[in-house]
Amino acid sequence: MRKIICIGRQFGSGGHLIARKIAEQTGMEYYDKKLFEYAVETSGFTRNILEHADECMANPLLQPIYYEGNSKKYYGKNANDILFEVQKELILKAAETKDCVFVGRCADDILKKYTDYFVKSIFFTAPMEYRIQRTMANDGLDEKAASVQVRKMDKKRSAYYNYYTGRDWGKPSDYNYCINTAENSEKEIMDLLLHIYEQK
C-alpha cells in the first residue's frame, strides 16, 4: 500500500525541516516547492504569473483571469485557482507512483478520499514566542519583524487552506497527529514519524 505523509505547519514551527528529514530517512519522495516548479513547467503559464499565487487564496476582485497555458480547462480562471488545480493534479499523480511526503498545498484534503493509500496527516505547531525566536535566528530578523512575518504567514496559510478545503487550518480534530515542536525533541518527533511510516 502506498504510504503518504501530509504535513501542515505553523510558520516557524520547524515542520518544514522535519518533513525533509523524514523523507530523507525513509526514502520517500519529498514535495514542497518542487510542486510549484512542476506547475510552472507543466501548466504553460509563466513563473511571474504563478509565483505570487503559491499557497494564497484567490481574490476575485483583484486577480485577473487568464486565457493561456497548456490546457483549455484553465481558461478564464485566476492564477491562484490555476496553480491549485495544477498542483492537485501533480499530488495525485505523484501519490499513484511512489511513497511521498507532501508539505502544505492541501495535500491531506486532496488525498483523504483515497482509501487505497495509507495517508497520515500531521500538523506541527508551537507557541508564538518560540516561533518568533526561530524566525529571528533563521531569517536574521529583529523581534518585531519576525513577529510580523510569523503572523502574516500563518494568516496566509490559514486563508488558503480554509478557502480550498472548506475546513479550518490547524484544527486538531482534522489531523491524525498534532505535534508541538517546542515540547518535543527532534529525536522524539522523528521516532514518532518513523513509527507512523512503519505501521503498514
Backbone torsions as a table, in degrees:
resi	resn	phi	psi	omega
1	MET	NA	134.5	-179.8
2	ARG	-63.1	134.4	-179.1
3	LYS	-106.1	126.9	-177.4
4	ILE	-131.0	130.4	172.8
5	ILE	-116.1	123.9	179.9
6	CYS	-109.8	123.4	-174.5
7	ILE	-108.6	124.0	167.0
8	GLY	-108.7	152.0	-175.7
9	ARG	-156.6	139.5	167.7
10	GLN	-73.4	147.4	-178.4
11	PHE	-64.9	131.8	179.5
12	GLY	87.2	0.6	-178.7
13	SER	-79.8	-17.6	-177.9
14	GLY	91.0	6.2	-178.1
15	GLY	-62.0	-34.5	180.0
16	HIS	-62.6	-46.0	-179.3
17	LEU	-65.1	-42.4	180.0
18	ILE	-64.8	-40.1	178.6
19	ALA	-59.7	-43.0	179.2
20	ARG	-64.3	-40.0	-177.8
21	LYS	-68.4	-39.4	179.5
22	ILE	-68.7	-33.1	176.3
23	ALA	-65.1	-42.4	-179.6
24	GLU	-64.8	-40.2	-176.7
25	GLN	-73.2	-31.5	-176.7
26	THR	-97.2	-15.1	-175.5
27	GLY	81.3	9.8	176.5
28	MET	-70.5	149.7	176.8
29	GLU	-73.1	137.6	-175.4
30	TYR	-107.4	126.9	-179.5
31	TYR	-127.1	119.9	172.6
32	ASP	-141.4	-101.6	175.8
33	LYS	-64.1	-20.5	177.8
34	LYS	-57.4	-34.3	178.4
35	LEU	-63.7	-38.6	178.3
36	PHE	-66.2	-43.3	-179.8
37	GLU	-62.0	-41.7	177.2
38	TYR	-63.8	-37.4	-179.4
39	ALA	-63.9	-40.4	178.2
40	VAL	-63.1	-41.3	-176.8
41	GLU	-69.6	-37.7	-170.0
42	THR	-97.5	-21.8	-173.2
43	SER	-81.1	-27.2	-175.9
44	GLY	88.4	0.3	176.9
45	PHE	-93.8	151.5	-178.0
46	THR	-74.4	154.9	177.0
47	ARG	-57.6	-37.8	-178.3
48	ASN	-60.7	-36.5	179.2
49	ILE	-69.8	-41.5	-170.9
50	LEU	-90.3	-24.6	-170.3
51	GLU	-64.7	-28.2	179.2
52	HIS	-87.3	-2.1	-178.3
53	ALA	-101.0	-8.1	-173.8
54	ASP	-64.0	121.0	-178.7
55	GLU	53.9	38.5	176.5
56	CYS	-122.1	142.9	176.2
57	MET	-75.0	141.7	178.3
58	ALA	-70.7	144.1	173.3
59	ASN	-121.3	101.6	-174.4
60	PRO	-62.8	-18.4	-179.8
61	LEU	-82.5	-20.0	-174.6
62	LEU	-116.8	-24.6	-173.5
63	GLN	-87.2	129.1	174.2
64	PRO	-72.0	159.1	174.6
65	ILE	-103.8	159.2	-171.6
66	TYR	-126.1	150.9	178.9
67	TYR	-132.3	55.7	179.6
68	GLU	-145.2	-162.7	179.5
69	GLY	94.7	-178.1	-174.6
70	ASN	-91.0	-4.9	-177.7
71	SER	-139.8	136.5	179.6
72	LYS	-69.0	-17.3	-179.9
73	LYS	-69.0	-13.9	177.3
74	TYR	-92.0	-9.2	-175.8
75	TYR	-62.8	136.4	176.7
76	GLY	82.2	6.6	178.5
77	LYS	-105.5	159.7	176.0
78	ASN	-85.6	168.1	-174.2
79	ALA	-61.6	-35.7	-178.8
80	ASN	-63.4	-47.0	-179.1
81	ASP	-69.4	-36.4	177.0
82	ILE	-62.0	-48.0	-178.3
83	LEU	-63.9	-39.9	178.0
84	PHE	-61.5	-45.6	-178.4
85	GLU	-65.0	-41.5	179.4
86	VAL	-65.1	-45.2	-179.8
87	GLN	-66.3	-35.3	175.6
88	LYS	-59.9	-46.0	178.1
89	GLU	-60.7	-39.9	-180.0
90	LEU	-69.0	-38.1	176.9
91	ILE	-61.5	-47.0	-179.3
92	LEU	-65.1	-39.7	179.3
93	LYS	-66.0	-43.9	-179.9
94	ALA	-64.1	-41.2	-178.4
95	ALA	-64.5	-25.7	179.3
96	GLU	-71.7	-24.3	-167.8
97	THR	-112.0	-19.1	-174.6
98	LYS	-160.1	162.6	172.3
99	ASP	-70.7	137.5	-171.7
100	CYS	-138.1	151.6	164.6
101	VAL	-113.7	121.0	177.8
102	PHE	-110.3	133.2	176.7
103	VAL	-108.7	117.7	177.6
104	GLY	66.8	-151.3	178.3
105	ARG	58.6	22.8	176.8
106	CYS	61.1	25.2	-176.3
107	ALA	-60.7	-36.3	-179.9
108	ASP	-61.3	-40.6	179.6
109	ASP	-73.6	-39.4	-179.5
110	ILE	-61.9	-36.6	-173.7
111	LEU	-98.9	-1.8	-171.9
112	LYS	-64.3	-24.8	-177.8
113	LYS	-86.0	-7.6	-174.2
114	TYR	-92.3	88.8	-173.6
115	THR	-73.6	-11.2	176.9
116	ASP	-82.2	-2.3	173.5
117	TYR	-106.9	148.4	171.8
118	PHE	-91.4	95.7	-173.8
119	VAL	-109.9	127.5	175.0
120	LYS	-124.4	131.6	179.1
121	SER	-105.8	135.1	-176.0
122	ILE	-132.5	133.4	178.0
123	PHE	-118.0	125.8	179.0
124	PHE	-98.6	130.7	-178.2
125	THR	-135.4	168.3	175.9
126	ALA	-168.8	157.0	177.5
127	PRO	-58.8	152.4	-177.3
128	MET	-56.2	-46.0	-177.1
129	GLU	-60.9	-40.7	178.0
130	TYR	-61.6	-43.2	-177.8
131	ARG	-71.0	-34.5	175.6
132	ILE	-64.5	-45.0	-179.7
133	GLN	-63.0	-40.4	178.2
134	ARG	-65.4	-40.2	179.8
135	THR	-67.0	-39.0	175.5
136	MET	-58.9	-45.5	-177.4
137	ALA	-70.7	-41.3	-175.1
138	ASN	-77.0	-36.1	-173.3
139	ASP	-107.6	0.1	178.4
140	GLY	67.1	34.6	-177.6
141	LEU	-102.7	155.6	171.3
142	ASP	-78.6	174.3	-172.6
143	GLU	-62.4	-41.1	-178.7
144	LYS	-64.9	-46.8	-179.3
145	ALA	-65.3	-38.6	178.8
146	ALA	-65.5	-39.8	178.1
147	SER	-62.1	-43.3	178.0
148	VAL	-62.8	-43.2	-178.7
149	GLN	-62.6	-46.1	-179.1
150	VAL	-60.8	-47.9	-178.6
151	ARG	-65.9	-39.1	179.3
152	LYS	-63.0	-45.9	-177.2
153	MET	-71.1	-37.7	175.5
154	ASP	-61.2	-43.5	179.7
155	LYS	-63.1	-42.7	179.9
156	LYS	-62.8	-47.8	-178.6
157	ARG	-66.1	-40.1	179.1
158	SER	-62.7	-47.4	-178.6
159	ALA	-62.2	-42.4	179.7
160	TYR	-62.3	-50.5	-177.1
161	TYR	-64.4	-46.1	-178.9
162	ASN	-62.3	-39.7	-177.2
163	TYR	-66.5	-45.6	-173.5
164	TYR	-88.7	-13.4	179.8
165	THR	-114.2	-22.1	-174.5
166	GLY	75.0	11.8	178.9
167	ARG	-117.0	170.9	-178.5
168	ASP	-93.2	117.4	178.0
169	TRP	-59.0	130.3	176.7
170	GLY	82.3	2.7	178.7
171	LYS	-70.7	117.7	-171.4
172	PRO	-54.7	-38.2	-176.3
173	SER	-69.1	-12.0	179.9
174	ASP	-90.8	-1.1	-177.9
175	TYR	-121.6	154.5	175.2
176	ASN	-72.2	-35.3	-179.3
177	TYR	-142.9	137.0	169.9
178	CYS	-119.2	125.8	-172.3
179	ILE	-123.5	126.8	176.5
180	ASN	-88.9	109.0	-176.0
181	THR	-72.3	-16.5	177.8
182	ALA	-80.7	-21.8	-175.0
183	GLU	-104.2	-5.7	-179.2
184	ASN	-129.4	138.4	179.1
185	SER	-71.2	161.2	178.0
186	GLU	-59.8	-38.4	179.7
187	LYS	-63.5	-43.3	179.2
188	GLU	-61.3	-42.6	-179.8
189	ILE	-67.3	-43.4	179.7
190	MET	-64.5	-39.5	177.8
191	ASP	-62.0	-40.2	178.2
192	LEU	-64.9	-45.3	-179.3
193	LEU	-64.8	-37.7	176.6
194	LEU	-65.4	-38.4	176.1
195	HIS	-63.1	-42.8	177.7
196	ILE	-61.2	-44.4	-178.2
197	TYR	-63.4	-36.0	-174.3
198	GLU	-87.4	2.7	-177.0
199	GLN	-62.0	-37.5	-179.8
200	LYS	-132.3	NA	NA
